[in-house]
Amino acid sequence: MRHLRHLTSGLNPQTIAGVTFHFDPSHQTELATLLQRFFAQPGQYALLDIPEETRSVFLLEGERKWVLKHNRLTHWKKQLQNFLGLKRVFGLHDLTNEFINLSAVSAKSQTSPRVAAFGHSGRFPFLKEEYLLVSFFDNHCSVDERLIAKPEQAATLLLDIFHLFGQTLVEGFVHMDPHPKNILIGPDGALRLIDFECCAHSVLDHDFSLGFLLGYFYRYWFQKFMALEDYDACCERYLSMAHPTVNREIFQPVYARFRDSGVSRTTRYRILTCARSQGEFLRELGSSADQPWVKSRQ
């Protein structure tokens, strides 16, 4: 785990139930006690999401509430990669990745959870289990939950979400999985992001990233709540208010591509973290300008 030392050097290590945790020193005493209780009776704790075979998310309650994520790595190649950092792990789908991402993003943004502890177990050179403990946004609901209950709020809420996306770009990161379940609404109406397993730590091109965020958000199930024509109109209103000088030659084809068709996580990671790959992607869009999904809706 040497590749994580620059992140764990300021945290306090402690082993609990065979898992090595690295704690934020300001919360270590409380969190260590909560984790000891959790490992003694994990079945007694509330789940925050539907559990999968290798993944679970729990709610821990003490002086305040915390989210405990658990991930079990089943393939030896993945165990080896994550232990030794053989690949750029911040582009992969796991809790080691989310720990890296949140450590970078939470230092410059108030919209993300804060890391309280990162845990791992296994024997050299294989990482078999990962744990991530983060702050819990209490009394929040997801955009998905809000609009299922109150679909009439879609247009108003959408503009707030667009402003959130714009704020993240100013803060210098791109959430690569922005969809209605990953955006929370606080009791004061403030919006926050969760699930940072896929994230770019810098913004290579503002207008490209904005096109991705606005297009992907519609594709990844906001289309349940709003017709395409109305969504495009909301985008135009937002752009005229917040980004009147946006480069349409970059924004429009990227927006249309992500709005109208699926793009794999691997491709999203590649084009949002590598300037050369981003340029190639734009050139491919330009060479396909006669395709319906690239045509401008201005």
Residue, then its C-alpha position, 0 to 999 in steps of 0.5 A: m500500500r505504499h502508493l497511499r502513504h502520502l494520503t495516510s501519513g497524516l492519519n492514525p493507524q489502528t487494527i480492528a477485527g483484523v482490518t488496518f484502519h487509518f483514522d482522522p485523528s480528530h475522530q479516532t476515539e469515537l470511530a474506533t468504538l463504533l467500528q468495534r461494535f459494528f464488527a461484533q454485530p454487523g447484522q444489527y446495522a441499517l443498510l443505506d443501499i441494497p447490498e450486493e454480493t461483494r458490496s455493502v453500505f452501512l449507517l453508523e450512529g454515535e455522537r454523529k452519523w457516519v457512512l461505512k462502505h465495505n467492498r470485497l475484492t474477489h479476483w486476484k488481479k484486482q487484489l494485486q493491483n490495488f495493493l501495489g498500485l500497479k495501475r492508476v487506481f483513481g480511475l477504477h471502481d472501488l473504495t481505494n479509488e474513492f479514498i484517493n478521490l475524496s482526499a483530493v476533492s474534499a480539500k477544495s470543495q464543500t459539496s463532498p463527504r469528508v473521509a473519516a477513515f480508510g481500512h484494508s485487509g489482506r496479506f502481501p501482495f493481495l488486498k482482499e477487503e476495503y472499508l471507507l468511513v465518511s461523513f453522513f449528510d443527515n436529513h438529506c434526500s436524493v434528487d431521484e427521491r425528490l422528483i419521484a415524490k414531486p415531479e413538478q419541481a424538475a425544471t426548477l431543481l435542474l437549474d440548481i443542479f446545473h449551477l452545482f456542476g458549474q461550481t465543481l468545475v470552478e473548484g477543479f474536479v469532474h464527478m464522472d458519475p453525476h446522476p440523480k441518486n448521487i446528488l443530495i438535497g439538504p434541508d436548506g436546499a443546498l446540493r451535495l455530491i456523493d459516490f466519488e469512485c469515478c472522478a477527475h481531479s482536474v478540469l482539462d477543458h471547461d466547455f468539454s467537461l460542462g458538455f459531458l456533465l449536462g449531457y450525461f445527466y439527462r442520459y442517466w435517468f433524468q429523462k424519466f422526469m423531463a422531455l428532451e425538448d424541455y431539457d434542452a431549453c433548460c440547458e440553454r437558459y442556464l448557458s445564457m445565464a452562467h456561460p454566455t461565452v461557452n465555445r459551442e464547437i466544443f460544448q455542443p457535440v460533447y453534450a449531444r454525444f453524452r445526452d443521446s448515447g451511452v459511454s463506458r466508464t473506461t472511456r469517460y475516465r480516459i477522455l476526462t483525465c487525458a488531454r490527448s484522448q480528449g482531443e481524439f474524442l473531439r476529432e471523432l465527433g467532428s468527423s461524425a458531424d452528419q450524425p443526428w446525435v451531433k447536430s446542434r439544437q441551438 
